[in-house]
Amino acid sequence: MIEFKIRAYGRMELAQLYSPELTGIAAYRKMNKWIV
């Protein structure tokens, strides 16, 4: 597992940490569905 460093993350960067197999925009859309 990747060590999670406490810092500011961009929305697409954070989404890709949760779904590294997806492209940036696809990972962001998936994360956005979790939130909304």
Secondary structure, DSSP 4 states (H G I P E B T S, - for coil): ------S---HHHHHHHH-TTS-HHHHHHHHHHHH-
